[in-house]
Amino acid sequence: MYISKGSVGEFRSQLYLAYDIKYITKEKFEKMLKKASEISKMLSGLIKYLKI
């Protein structure tokens, strides 16, 4: 799960790059960034839950 969380972080970095070079629109960037953040939060919650 930690690897998955790191992959989400890497995806976010690539997402910023794609937006900066105008490869994706602002709307697409914001939509995918929101989804990536939600996934990261879900993974954090699952990691925390399984540590108990």
N, CA, C and O atoms as a DFTB+ gen file, in Angstrom:
208 C
 N C O
     1  1       0.812      -1.192       0.000
     2  2       0.000       0.000       0.000
     3  2       0.855       1.255       0.000
     4  3       0.473       2.282      -0.562
     5  1       2.017       1.163       0.637
     6  2       2.908       2.321       0.618
     7  2       3.427       2.583      -0.795
     8  3       3.613       3.733      -1.193
     9  1       3.657       1.511      -1.543
    10  2       4.101       1.670      -2.928
    11  2       2.983       2.318      -3.744
    12  3       3.246       3.185      -4.578
    13  1       1.759       1.908      -3.512
    14  2       0.616       2.497      -4.214
    15  2       0.488       3.975      -3.894
    16  3       0.216       4.787      -4.778
    17  1       0.682       4.322      -2.639
    18  2       0.606       5.732      -2.233
    19  2       1.710       6.540      -2.914
    20  3       1.481       7.672      -3.340
    21  1       2.891       5.965      -3.013
    22  2       3.985       6.633      -3.710
    23  2       3.694       6.797      -5.194
    24  3       4.059       7.801      -5.805
    25  1       3.037       5.804      -5.760
    26  2       2.674       5.879      -7.179
    27  2       1.664       6.997      -7.432
    28  3       1.720       7.664      -8.465
    29  1       0.761       7.198      -6.511
    30  2      -0.197       8.302      -6.641
    31  2       0.561       9.642      -6.608
    32  3       0.243      10.559      -7.365
    33  1       1.542       9.741      -5.743
    34  2       2.354      10.953      -5.685
    35  2       3.115      11.184      -6.984
    36  3       3.222      12.314      -7.462
    37  1       3.634      10.119      -7.539
    38  2       4.343      10.219      -8.813
    39  2       3.379      10.635      -9.929
    40  3       3.725      11.440     -10.793
    41  1       2.174      10.079      -9.896
    42  2       1.168      10.448     -10.882
    43  2       0.849      11.939     -10.785
    44  3       0.707      12.616     -11.804
    45  1       0.739      12.444      -9.567
    46  2       0.455      13.871      -9.396
    47  2       1.559      14.735      -9.999
    48  3       1.283      15.755     -10.631
    49  1       2.806      14.320      -9.800
    50  2       3.929      15.062     -10.389
    51  2       3.826      15.079     -11.904
    52  3       4.031      16.118     -12.532
    53  1       3.509      13.934     -12.493
    54  2       3.364      13.856     -13.942
    55  2       2.161      14.672     -14.426
    56  3       2.178      15.237     -15.519
    57  1       1.140      14.721     -13.608
    58  2      -0.046      15.501     -13.937
    59  2       0.287      16.991     -14.001
    60  3      -0.142      17.686     -14.922
    61  1       1.055      17.485     -13.019
    62  2       1.480      18.888     -13.040
    63  2       2.320      19.180     -14.278
    64  3       2.162      20.225     -14.909
    65  1       3.193      18.277     -14.615
    66  2       4.029      18.450     -15.799
    67  2       3.167      18.508     -17.063
    68  3       3.363      19.380     -17.909
    69  1       2.222      17.589     -17.190
    70  2       1.344      17.566     -18.362
    71  2       0.561      18.873     -18.486
    72  3       0.365      19.380     -19.590
    73  1       0.119      19.411     -17.363
    74  2      -0.615      20.682     -17.383
    75  2       0.317      21.843     -17.732
    76  3      -0.051      22.720     -18.514
    77  1       1.500      21.851     -17.167
    78  2       2.453      22.932     -17.425
    79  2       2.848      23.035     -18.893
    80  3       3.052      24.135     -19.407
    81  1       2.955      21.896     -19.565
    82  2       3.344      21.934     -20.979
    83  2       2.114      21.953     -21.896
    84  3       2.219      21.732     -23.102
    85  1       0.942      22.224     -21.293
    86  2      -0.315      22.359     -22.037
    87  2      -0.745      21.077     -22.753
    88  3      -1.405      21.135     -23.790
    89  1      -0.374      19.934     -22.204
    90  2      -0.772      18.647     -22.778
    91  2      -2.214      18.314     -22.410
    92  3      -2.906      17.621     -23.155
    93  1      -2.671      18.818     -21.239
    94  2      -4.055      18.622     -20.802
    95  2      -4.653      19.973     -20.431
    96  3      -3.934      20.922     -20.120
    97  1      -5.977      20.043     -20.469
    98  2      -6.676      21.282     -20.128
    99  2      -6.730      21.461     -18.609
   100  3      -6.480      20.532     -17.841
   101  1      -7.061      22.676     -18.210
   102  2      -7.179      22.970     -16.783
   103  2      -8.285      22.126     -16.150
   104  3      -8.138      21.641     -15.028
   105  1      -9.389      21.955     -16.871
   106  2     -10.511      21.177     -16.349
   107  2     -10.103      19.720     -16.119
   108  3     -10.398      19.138     -15.075
   109  1      -9.425      19.144     -17.106
   110  2      -8.973      17.752     -16.980
   111  2      -7.959      17.630     -15.833
   112  3      -8.005      16.678     -15.053
   113  1      -7.041      18.609     -15.740
   114  2      -6.045      18.616     -14.667
   115  2      -6.718      18.620     -13.299
   116  3      -6.384      17.817     -12.428
   117  1      -7.664      19.529     -13.122
   118  2      -8.337      19.647     -11.824
   119  2      -9.128      18.389     -11.481
   120  3      -9.138      17.953     -10.330
   121  1      -9.789      17.808     -12.477
   122  2     -10.573      16.593     -12.249
   123  2      -9.669      15.432     -11.828
   124  3      -9.964      14.722     -10.867
   125  1      -8.573      15.247     -12.552
   126  2      -7.679      14.125     -12.232
   127  2      -6.923      14.374     -10.932
   128  3      -6.658      13.428     -10.191
   129  1      -6.573      15.618     -10.639
   130  2      -5.891      15.934      -9.385
   131  2      -6.808      15.643      -8.194
   132  3      -6.364      15.122      -7.171
   133  1      -8.075      15.980      -8.336
   134  2      -9.038      15.706      -7.269
   135  2      -9.157      14.200      -7.035
   136  3      -9.162      13.746      -5.890
   137  1      -9.253      13.429      -8.115
   138  2      -9.361      11.974      -7.977
   139  2      -8.096      11.385      -7.350
   140  3      -8.175      10.489      -6.509
   141  1      -6.933      11.888      -7.759
   142  2      -5.679      11.399      -7.194
   143  2      -5.618      11.693      -5.693
   144  3      -5.162      10.860      -4.909
   145  1      -6.076      12.873      -5.304
   146  2      -6.088      13.227      -3.880
   147  2      -7.021      12.324      -3.091
   148  3      -6.699      11.905      -1.980
   149  1      -8.188      12.025      -3.675
   150  2      -9.137      11.135      -3.008
   151  2      -8.546       9.735      -2.829
   152  3      -8.688       9.123      -1.770
   153  1      -7.894       9.244      -3.856
   154  2      -7.269       7.917      -3.777
   155  2      -6.180       7.900      -2.717
   156  3      -6.068       6.943      -1.952
   157  1      -5.376       8.958      -2.670
   158  2      -4.313       9.048      -1.679
   159  2      -4.890       9.036      -0.257
   160  3      -4.354       8.375       0.633
   161  1      -5.973       9.764      -0.060
   162  2      -6.622       9.793       1.259
   163  2      -7.189       8.420       1.627
   164  3      -7.090       7.987       2.776
   165  1      -7.784       7.741       0.642
   166  2      -8.324       6.403       0.910
   167  2      -7.210       5.436       1.288
   168  3      -7.362       4.637       2.212
   169  1      -6.090       5.509       0.572
   170  2      -4.957       4.640       0.902
   171  2      -4.424       4.942       2.293
   172  3      -4.099       4.026       3.049
   173  1      -4.332       6.233       2.634
   174  2      -3.856       6.611       3.972
   175  2      -4.773       6.038       5.044
   176  3      -4.306       5.511       6.054
   177  1      -6.075       6.144       4.820
   178  2      -7.045       5.606       5.771
   179  2      -6.915       4.096       5.906
   180  3      -6.978       3.564       7.014
   181  1      -6.736       3.412       4.803
   182  2      -6.592       1.961       4.849
   183  2      -5.308       1.546       5.569
   184  3      -5.301       0.599       6.355
   185  1      -4.227       2.267       5.286
   186  2      -2.958       1.984       5.968
   187  2      -3.117       2.183       7.469
   188  3      -2.674       1.356       8.266
   189  1      -3.752       3.284       7.846
   190  2      -3.955       3.574       9.269
   191  2      -4.839       2.502       9.916
   192  3      -4.567       2.064      11.034
   193  1      -5.885       2.086       9.221
   194  2      -6.796       1.082       9.739
   195  2      -6.075      -0.252       9.952
   196  3      -6.279      -0.906      10.975
   197  1      -5.259      -0.648       9.025
   198  2      -4.604      -1.943       9.112
   199  2      -3.473      -1.961      10.146
   200  3      -3.045      -3.035      10.569
   201  1      -2.992      -0.803      10.550
   202  2      -1.951      -0.756      11.595
   203  2      -2.516      -1.045      12.980
   204  3      -1.763      -1.405      13.886
   205  1      -3.798      -0.898      13.160
   206  2      -4.430      -1.089      14.467
   207  2      -4.490      -2.545      14.836
   208  3      -4.992      -2.891      15.906
